[in-house]
Amino acid sequence: MRRSALLVVAVLATGTALPSPQAATAANTPAATTSAALVIASDFPDPDVVKVGNTYYAYSTNGGQGNVPVATAGSLTGPWTRHPDVLPTLGAWASGGLTWAPDVSSRADGTYLLYYTARSRAVGRQCIGAAVAGSPLGPFTPVGTGPLVCDGGEGGDIDPSSFVDGTGTRYLLYKDDGNAIGQPTSLWLQRVSADGLTPQGARVELLRSDRAEEAGVIEAPVLTRVGSRYVLFYSLGGYGGEGYQTSYATSTSLTGPYTKAYRSLITTSTVDRAVIGPGGADVVREPGGDHIVFHGWINNNTARGMYVAALGWSGEYPVVRGSRVRYEAERGALNHCSARTAPNASQGQVVAYLDYADSWVDVTVFAPRAGGYTAYITYAAGYGDAQHTLTVNGGAAQIVGYPAAGWDNWRQVGVGVTLAAGANTLRLAYRDRWAEVDHIEVA
């Protein structure tokens, strides 16, 4: 904490012994983040993944592999093998070349339902169609003489996905393509018949674009339920650049209202540029551990490859391994220190007065899987280089060094830590000189 020269001399004169770490290093330990795995290193945007038996099937937006490209693997991390187009013929209402964001799900009768987006010849906008098959590899046969959802007045409709609730009731989620005609975009929930082919009742608006970082675009909705909470994943921003990202909103009711997360779940920044423009996500729920699958730009931004990352749930909220989650230090447990207002700090407060032998702050962080992570500590130090000791769950300590850069000049250091799956307690305790702590980010 910032202090007068007289007070600094008084503190130094106490001769307080420094805590002795059980295992310490002279400098901060190397980063230990496990990044998302690039599992299809060729163009495979907007991936949708289903598991049938012991095989994973992934479907993507069209490209050189046909209307609906497909790949299979024995595990999410691959190797993945491409197969022929599962939708070689579009519905008669659709023209080829713009078949986007497919969604495949199983039906109670053992058949498979494919929702896809294509250009309506009549409307001249992207619309949603349906097709069915007896195998997840198709070929799928288009159903009906026209699209399932098609409203040219709202710019068309895209990005369909299926959700089946605990009673077996089926729903279709999708995005109106309002940004195509200069309007805000919304995500919609539409109940459909058990076979997924007939809308039932009125649709419900779940979310609308209303934040600056969204640039008028929210899309690619995927819904899952965790405990008592519905979690709606979606992409935002322009898909063609680094600003494309994945976020989520939650509700205790299927039809909302949904509350958007304060910060996006995966961005180019939160993964330290390990993925560029992460979006078009799908969620794979399994007893052995959940995952999130998404695309990112590769090959000098000429293609979008498919990535996989571990997904966990902290109090029914998603956490992705390799993507930073911020924990405000002032919300932790404080001992012989206190919070102070700092207008240019995250959330406007920091932990200060970490100046005594018994000063410490405990911050609870979450790990989707056990293993190595990086704790990024945002600090300010104004009276020379400072040190804290860092312990995880009361274990062996290591020294965290803070190079001096001035008070209220917030800098960040990365420290490798080993975390247990679930909640973990990180303790930062006084060791040498003085530093304030704004927040900790864990990837």
C-alpha positions as CSV (number, residue, x, y, z in Angstrom):
1,M,0.0,0.0,0.0
2,R,1.1,3.6,-0.7
3,R,2.7,5.1,2.4
4,S,4.5,8.2,3.6
5,A,8.3,8.0,3.9
6,L,8.1,8.3,7.7
7,L,5.7,5.4,7.9
8,V,7.9,3.3,5.6
9,V,10.9,3.8,7.9
10,A,8.8,2.8,10.9
11,V,7.7,-0.4,9.3
12,L,11.3,-1.3,8.3
13,A,12.5,-0.7,11.8
14,T,10.3,-3.4,13.3
15,G,12.7,-6.1,12.0
16,T,9.8,-8.4,11.3
17,A,11.0,-11.8,10.0
18,L,9.9,-12.8,6.5
19,P,7.7,-15.9,6.2
20,S,9.7,-19.0,5.1
21,P,8.1,-20.8,2.2
22,Q,8.2,-24.6,2.3
23,A,9.2,-24.5,-1.4
24,A,10.0,-21.2,-3.0
25,T,11.6,-20.0,-6.2
26,A,13.6,-16.8,-6.7
27,A,11.3,-15.8,-9.5
28,N,7.7,-16.4,-10.6
29,T,7.2,-20.0,-11.9
30,P,6.5,-20.5,-15.6
31,A,3.0,-20.5,-17.0
32,A,1.2,-23.8,-16.8
33,T,-2.0,-23.1,-18.8
34,T,-3.5,-26.0,-20.9
35,S,-4.8,-24.3,-24.0
36,A,-7.7,-25.5,-26.1
37,A,-6.7,-28.3,-28.5
38,L,-6.8,-27.7,-32.2
39,V,-8.3,-31.1,-33.3
40,I,-9.3,-30.3,-36.9
41,A,-6.6,-28.1,-38.5
42,S,-8.6,-27.3,-41.7
43,D,-11.7,-25.3,-42.4
44,F,-14.5,-26.6,-40.1
45,P,-16.5,-23.6,-38.8
46,D,-19.5,-23.6,-36.5
47,P,-19.0,-27.2,-35.3
48,D,-21.9,-29.3,-33.9
49,V,-20.9,-32.5,-32.2
50,V,-23.0,-35.5,-31.2
51,K,-21.9,-38.9,-29.8
52,V,-23.5,-42.1,-31.0
53,G,-22.2,-45.2,-29.3
54,N,-18.5,-44.8,-29.0
55,T,-18.2,-42.5,-32.0
56,Y,-18.2,-38.7,-32.1
57,Y,-19.7,-37.0,-35.2
58,A,-18.9,-33.4,-36.0
59,Y,-20.8,-31.3,-38.6
60,S,-19.8,-27.8,-39.9
61,T,-20.7,-24.9,-42.1
62,N,-20.3,-25.7,-45.8
63,G,-16.9,-25.4,-47.6
64,G,-14.9,-27.5,-50.0
65,Q,-16.4,-30.7,-48.4
66,G,-20.0,-30.1,-49.6
67,N,-23.2,-28.7,-48.1
68,V,-22.8,-30.2,-44.6
69,P,-19.2,-31.5,-44.0
70,V,-18.9,-34.3,-41.4
71,A,-16.0,-35.9,-39.5
72,T,-15.8,-38.7,-37.0
73,A,-13.5,-39.7,-34.2
74,G,-13.2,-42.1,-31.3
75,S,-12.5,-39.2,-28.9
76,L,-13.0,-35.5,-29.0
77,T,-9.3,-34.9,-29.4
78,G,-9.2,-37.1,-32.4
79,P,-7.8,-38.1,-34.8
80,W,-10.8,-37.0,-36.9
81,T,-11.7,-38.5,-40.2
82,R,-13.7,-36.7,-42.8
83,H,-16.6,-38.3,-44.7
84,P,-18.8,-37.4,-47.7
85,D,-21.3,-34.6,-47.4
86,V,-24.3,-35.8,-45.2
87,L,-26.7,-33.5,-47.1
88,P,-25.9,-33.9,-50.8
89,T,-29.3,-32.4,-51.8
90,L,-30.8,-29.3,-50.3
91,G,-34.6,-28.7,-50.0
92,A,-36.2,-27.5,-53.2
93,W,-36.6,-24.1,-51.6
94,A,-32.9,-23.6,-51.1
95,S,-30.0,-22.6,-53.4
96,G,-26.5,-24.0,-52.8
97,G,-23.3,-22.5,-51.5
98,L,-24.5,-20.9,-48.3
99,T,-25.3,-23.9,-46.0
100,W,-24.5,-22.7,-42.5
101,A,-24.3,-24.0,-38.9
102,P,-25.9,-27.4,-39.0
103,D,-27.4,-29.2,-36.0
104,V,-27.9,-32.9,-35.7
105,S,-29.8,-34.7,-32.9
106,S,-31.3,-38.1,-32.3
107,R,-35.0,-38.7,-32.2
108,A,-37.0,-41.2,-30.1
109,D,-37.6,-43.5,-33.0
110,G,-33.8,-44.0,-33.6
111,T,-33.6,-41.6,-36.6
112,Y,-31.7,-38.4,-36.8
113,L,-32.8,-34.8,-37.3
114,L,-30.7,-32.3,-39.2
115,Y,-31.4,-28.5,-39.0
116,Y,-29.5,-26.5,-41.5
117,T,-29.4,-22.9,-42.8
118,A,-29.5,-22.1,-46.6
119,R,-30.5,-19.3,-48.9
120,S,-34.2,-19.2,-49.7
121,R,-34.8,-18.8,-53.5
122,A,-38.1,-17.0,-52.8
123,V,-37.1,-14.7,-50.0
124,G,-33.5,-14.1,-50.9
125,R,-32.5,-14.5,-47.2
126,Q,-31.0,-17.3,-45.1
127,C,-33.6,-19.6,-43.7
128,I,-33.8,-22.8,-41.7
129,G,-34.7,-26.2,-43.1
130,A,-34.9,-29.7,-41.8
131,A,-33.8,-33.1,-43.0
132,V,-33.9,-36.7,-41.6
133,A,-31.8,-39.8,-41.9
134,G,-31.4,-43.3,-40.4
135,S,-27.7,-42.8,-39.7
136,P,-25.7,-39.8,-38.3
137,L,-23.6,-40.1,-41.5
138,G,-26.7,-39.7,-43.6
139,P,-27.4,-39.1,-46.3
140,F,-30.1,-36.8,-44.9
141,T,-33.3,-36.3,-46.9
142,P,-34.8,-32.8,-46.8
143,V,-38.3,-32.6,-45.4
144,G,-41.2,-30.4,-46.6
145,T,-41.6,-28.1,-49.6
146,G,-40.3,-25.0,-47.8
147,P,-38.1,-23.9,-45.0
148,L,-39.1,-24.5,-41.4
149,V,-38.4,-20.9,-40.3
150,C,-38.1,-18.0,-42.8
151,D,-38.9,-14.4,-42.0
152,G,-37.4,-12.0,-44.6
153,G,-38.7,-9.1,-42.6
154,E,-36.3,-9.8,-39.8
155,G,-33.4,-10.4,-42.2
156,G,-33.9,-14.2,-42.4
157,D,-33.2,-16.8,-39.7
158,I,-30.0,-18.8,-39.1
159,D,-28.0,-20.9,-36.6
160,P,-30.6,-23.5,-35.5
161,S,-29.9,-25.9,-32.6
162,S,-32.0,-28.4,-30.7
163,F,-32.9,-28.7,-27.0
164,V,-34.9,-31.4,-25.4
165,D,-36.0,-30.8,-21.8
166,G,-36.4,-33.4,-19.0
167,T,-39.9,-34.3,-20.1
168,G,-38.9,-35.0,-23.7
169,T,-40.3,-31.8,-25.1
170,R,-38.3,-30.6,-28.1
171,Y,-37.4,-27.0,-28.8
172,L,-35.6,-25.2,-31.7
173,L,-33.3,-22.3,-30.9
174,Y,-32.2,-19.9,-33.6
175,K,-31.1,-16.4,-34.4
176,D,-33.0,-13.8,-36.5
177,D,-30.5,-12.3,-39.0
178,G,-31.4,-8.8,-38.2
179,N,-27.8,-7.5,-38.6
180,A,-28.1,-8.4,-42.3
181,I,-30.7,-5.6,-42.7
182,G,-29.2,-3.2,-40.1
183,Q,-31.4,-4.2,-37.2
184,P,-30.5,-5.7,-33.7
185,T,-30.4,-9.4,-33.5
186,S,-32.3,-11.7,-31.2
187,L,-32.1,-15.4,-30.1
188,W,-35.4,-17.3,-30.2
189,L,-36.9,-20.4,-28.6
190,Q,-39.6,-22.2,-30.5
191,R,-41.3,-25.3,-29.2
192,V,-41.6,-28.0,-31.9
193,S,-43.3,-31.4,-32.3
194,A,-41.6,-34.5,-31.0
195,D,-40.2,-35.2,-34.5
196,G,-38.8,-31.7,-34.6
197,L,-40.6,-30.8,-37.8
198,T,-43.6,-28.7,-36.8
199,P,-43.5,-25.4,-34.8
200,Q,-46.0,-25.4,-31.9
201,G,-47.3,-22.2,-30.3
202,A,-45.6,-18.8,-30.3
203,R,-41.8,-18.4,-30.2
204,V,-40.1,-16.7,-27.2
205,E,-37.4,-14.1,-27.4
206,L,-34.5,-15.1,-25.1
207,L,-31.9,-12.4,-25.8
208,R,-31.3,-9.4,-27.9
209,S,-28.1,-7.6,-28.9
210,D,-27.6,-4.6,-26.7
211,R,-23.9,-4.3,-25.7
212,A,-21.1,-2.4,-27.4
213,E,-18.9,-5.4,-27.8
214,E,-21.6,-7.3,-29.6
215,A,-21.5,-4.9,-32.5
216,G,-25.2,-5.7,-33.1
217,V,-24.6,-9.4,-33.4
218,I,-25.5,-12.3,-31.1
219,E,-25.8,-15.7,-32.7
220,A,-25.1,-19.5,-32.5
221,P,-27.3,-20.3,-29.5
222,V,-26.8,-23.6,-27.7
223,L,-28.8,-24.4,-24.5
224,T,-28.1,-26.8,-21.7
225,R,-29.3,-27.2,-18.1
226,V,-27.0,-27.5,-15.1
227,G,-28.8,-28.2,-11.9
228,S,-31.6,-25.6,-11.5
229,R,-30.1,-23.3,-14.1
230,Y,-30.5,-23.0,-17.9
231,V,-27.2,-21.9,-19.5
232,L,-27.5,-20.3,-23.0
233,F,-24.2,-20.2,-24.9
234,Y,-23.9,-17.8,-27.8
235,S,-21.4,-16.0,-30.0
236,L,-21.1,-12.3,-30.4
237,G,-19.4,-9.7,-32.6
238,G,-18.2,-10.0,-36.2
239,Y,-17.2,-13.6,-37.1
240,G,-14.5,-12.4,-39.4
241,G,-12.1,-11.0,-36.9
242,E,-10.4,-11.2,-33.5
243,G,-13.5,-9.7,-31.8
244,Y,-15.6,-12.8,-32.3
245,Q,-16.1,-14.5,-29.0
246,T,-18.2,-16.9,-27.0
247,S,-20.4,-15.8,-24.0
248,Y,-23.4,-17.1,-22.1
249,A,-26.5,-16.1,-20.3
250,T,-28.4,-17.9,-17.5
251,S,-32.0,-18.3,-16.2
252,T,-33.8,-20.4,-13.7
253,S,-36.7,-20.7,-16.3
254,L,-36.5,-22.2,-19.7
255,T,-38.2,-19.1,-21.3
256,G,-36.3,-16.6,-19.3
257,P,-35.6,-13.9,-18.4
258,Y,-31.9,-14.6,-19.2
259,T,-29.1,-12.6,-17.7
260,K,-25.9,-12.1,-19.7
261,A,-22.6,-12.9,-18.1
262,Y,-20.6,-9.9,-17.0
263,R,-17.7,-11.0,-19.2
264,S,-17.5,-13.3,-22.2
265,L,-16.5,-16.9,-21.6
266,I,-13.9,-17.2,-24.4
267,T,-12.2,-14.4,-26.2
268,T,-9.0,-14.0,-28.2
269,S,-7.7,-12.1,-25.1
270,T,-8.8,-14.6,-22.4
271,V,-7.0,-17.4,-24.1
272,D,-3.9,-15.2,-24.7
273,R,-4.3,-15.5,-28.4
274,A,-4.0,-19.3,-28.4
275,V,-7.3,-19.1,-30.5
276,I,-8.2,-16.2,-32.7
277,G,-11.9,-15.3,-32.8
278,P,-13.3,-18.2,-30.8
279,G,-17.0,-18.8,-31.6
280,G,-19.7,-21.0,-33.1
281,A,-19.5,-23.1,-30.0
282,D,-21.2,-26.4,-29.0
283,V,-21.3,-28.1,-25.7
284,V,-20.7,-31.9,-25.2
285,R,-22.1,-33.2,-21.9
286,E,-20.7,-36.5,-20.7
287,P,-20.4,-38.4,-17.3
288,G,-16.6,-38.4,-17.6
289,G,-16.4,-34.6,-18.0
290,D,-17.9,-32.0,-20.2
291,H,-16.2,-30.1,-23.1
292,I,-16.9,-27.1,-25.2
293,V,-16.1,-27.3,-29.0
294,F,-15.7,-24.2,-31.1
295,H,-13.9,-22.7,-34.1
296,G,-11.0,-20.2,-34.4
297,W,-9.1,-18.7,-37.2
298,I,-6.0,-20.7,-38.5
299,N,-3.6,-20.6,-41.5
300,N,-3.2,-16.9,-41.5
301,N,-6.9,-16.3,-41.0
302,T,-7.8,-18.2,-44.1
303,A,-9.8,-21.0,-42.4
304,R,-11.5,-21.8,-39.1
305,G,-10.3,-24.9,-37.4
306,M,-12.1,-26.9,-34.7
307,Y,-10.9,-26.6,-31.1
308,V,-11.8,-28.6,-27.9
309,A,-11.4,-27.5,-24.3
310,A,-12.4,-28.9,-20.9
311,L,-15.6,-27.4,-19.5
312,G,-16.6,-27.3,-15.8
313,W,-19.3,-25.8,-13.7
314,S,-18.7,-23.5,-10.8
315,G,-22.0,-23.1,-9.0
316,E,-23.9,-23.9,-12.2
317,Y,-21.8,-21.4,-14.2
318,P,-19.4,-22.5,-17.0
319,V,-15.6,-22.3,-16.7
320,V,-13.4,-23.2,-19.6
321,R,-9.9,-24.5,-19.1
322,G,-7.4,-22.3,-20.8
323,S,-9.6,-19.2,-20.8
324,R,-9.1,-16.7,-18.0
325,V,-11.7,-16.2,-15.3
326,R,-11.4,-13.1,-13.2
327,Y,-11.7,-13.2,-9.4
328,E,-11.8,-9.9,-7.5
329,A,-9.3,-10.0,-4.6
330,E,-11.4,-7.6,-2.5
331,R,-14.2,-10.2,-2.5
332,G,-11.9,-12.8,-0.9
333,A,-11.3,-13.4,2.8
334,L,-9.0,-10.7,4.2
335,N,-6.8,-10.9,7.3
336,H,-5.0,-7.8,8.7
337,C,-5.5,-6.0,5.5
338,S,-8.5,-4.2,3.9
339,A,-10.1,-3.1,0.6
340,R,-9.7,0.4,-0.7
341,T,-11.3,2.3,-3.5
342,A,-9.2,2.5,-6.7
343,P,-11.1,4.1,-9.5
344,N,-8.8,2.7,-12.3
345,A,-8.9,-0.8,-10.9
346,S,-11.2,-3.7,-11.9
347,Q,-14.5,-3.2,-10.2
348,G,-13.1,-0.1,-8.5
349,Q,-11.6,-1.8,-5.5
350,V,-8.3,-3.5,-4.5
351,V,-6.8,-5.2,-1.5
352,A,-4.4,-2.9,0.3
353,Y,-2.4,-2.8,3.6
354,L,-1.0,-6.2,3.0
355,D,1.9,-5.0,5.1
356,Y,2.3,-7.2,8.1
357,A,3.6,-10.6,9.0
358,D,0.0,-11.9,9.4
359,S,-1.5,-10.1,6.4
360,W,-3.1,-12.3,3.7
361,V,-6.0,-12.6,1.3
362,D,-7.7,-15.8,0.4
363,V,-9.3,-16.1,-3.1
364,T,-11.4,-19.1,-4.1
365,V,-10.9,-20.1,-7.7
366,F,-12.3,-22.9,-9.8
367,A,-10.7,-25.6,-12.0
368,P,-12.7,-27.6,-14.5
369,R,-10.1,-30.4,-14.2
370,A,-7.2,-31.2,-11.9
371,G,-3.8,-30.2,-13.2
372,G,-1.6,-27.2,-14.1
373,Y,-3.0,-23.7,-14.5
374,T,-1.7,-20.2,-14.5
375,A,-2.7,-17.6,-11.9
376,Y,-2.3,-14.1,-13.3
377,I,-2.1,-11.7,-10.4
378,T,-2.8,-8.0,-11.1
379,Y,-0.9,-5.8,-8.6
380,A,0.6,-2.4,-7.9
381,A,3.9,-1.8,-6.1
382,G,5.4,1.7,-5.6
383,Y,8.2,1.4,-3.1
384,G,10.6,-1.0,-4.8
385,D,10.1,-4.7,-5.8
386,A,7.8,-6.5,-3.5
387,Q,7.0,-10.1,-2.7
388,H,4.1,-12.3,-1.5
389,T,4.0,-16.0,-0.7
390,L,1.5,-18.0,-2.6
391,T,-0.1,-21.2,-1.3
392,V,-2.8,-23.4,-2.9
393,N,-5.2,-25.1,-0.5
394,G,-2.7,-24.7,2.3
395,G,0.1,-26.6,0.5
396,A,3.7,-25.7,-0.1
397,A,4.5,-22.0,-0.7
398,Q,6.2,-20.2,-3.5
399,I,7.4,-16.7,-3.8
400,V,5.6,-14.2,-6.1
401,G,7.7,-11.3,-7.2
402,Y,6.2,-7.9,-8.1
403,P,8.5,-5.6,-10.0
404,A,7.9,-2.0,-8.9
405,A,6.0,0.2,-11.4
406,G,4.2,2.8,-9.2
407,W,1.0,2.9,-7.2
408,D,-2.2,2.6,-9.1
409,N,-0.2,1.5,-12.1
410,W,-1.6,-2.0,-12.4
411,R,0.6,-4.7,-13.8
412,Q,0.3,-8.5,-14.0
413,V,2.5,-11.5,-13.2
414,G,1.8,-15.1,-14.1
415,V,2.4,-17.9,-11.6
416,G,2.1,-21.6,-12.4
417,V,-0.1,-23.5,-9.9
418,T,-1.4,-27.0,-9.6
419,L,-5.2,-27.1,-8.8
420,A,-7.6,-29.8,-7.7
421,A,-10.8,-30.2,-9.8
422,G,-13.4,-27.9,-8.4
423,A,-12.9,-25.1,-5.8
424,N,-9.4,-24.1,-4.7
425,T,-8.1,-21.5,-2.2
426,L,-5.2,-19.3,-3.3
427,R,-3.6,-17.4,-0.4
428,L,-1.4,-14.4,-1.0
429,A,0.5,-13.4,2.2
430,Y,2.9,-10.6,3.0
431,R,6.6,-11.4,2.5
432,D,8.7,-8.3,1.5
433,R,7.9,-4.6,1.0
434,W,4.5,-3.6,-0.2
435,A,2.1,-4.5,-2.9
436,E,-1.6,-4.2,-3.5
437,V,-3.7,-6.8,-5.3
438,D,-6.5,-5.9,-7.7
439,H,-7.6,-9.3,-9.0
440,I,-6.5,-12.8,-9.9
441,E,-7.2,-14.4,-13.3
442,V,-7.0,-18.2,-13.7
443,A,-6.7,-19.9,-17.0
